[in-house]
């Protein structure tokens, strides 16, 4: 049996793969507004940083965010073994 991960864990791991929130939204099939709300909380916690280039906000994990993402990946591995 596969245990599903909460969306916030999928989103933090998605920042490594995609650098734009709309791509994370499409990849995970979650509404854009929900992704943006969670990303705002991640930024407040210091897990991601954003850089605005024109109309696009580029996303990047901080050191702390990378630790959180790595921990989520490990947890996913343990749960699905």
C-alpha positions, 0 to 999 in steps of 0.5 A: 500500500502506498501512503500519499504525501501531503501537498505541502511536502510535494510542493517543497520537493517541486521547487527543486524541479520547477522554478515557477509556481505555475509549473508546480501547480500543473505538475501536481494538479493543484490550483495555482492559488493554493500553491501560491498560498503555501509558497508564501508560507514557505518564504515566510519560514525561510525555506524558499526565496523568490526573485521577480523577473518581469511578471514571473517570480522565480523560486529557489530553495534556501539551505533550510528548504533543501534540508526540508525537501531532503527529509521529505524525500527520505520519509517518502522512501521509508513509507513506500518500502 
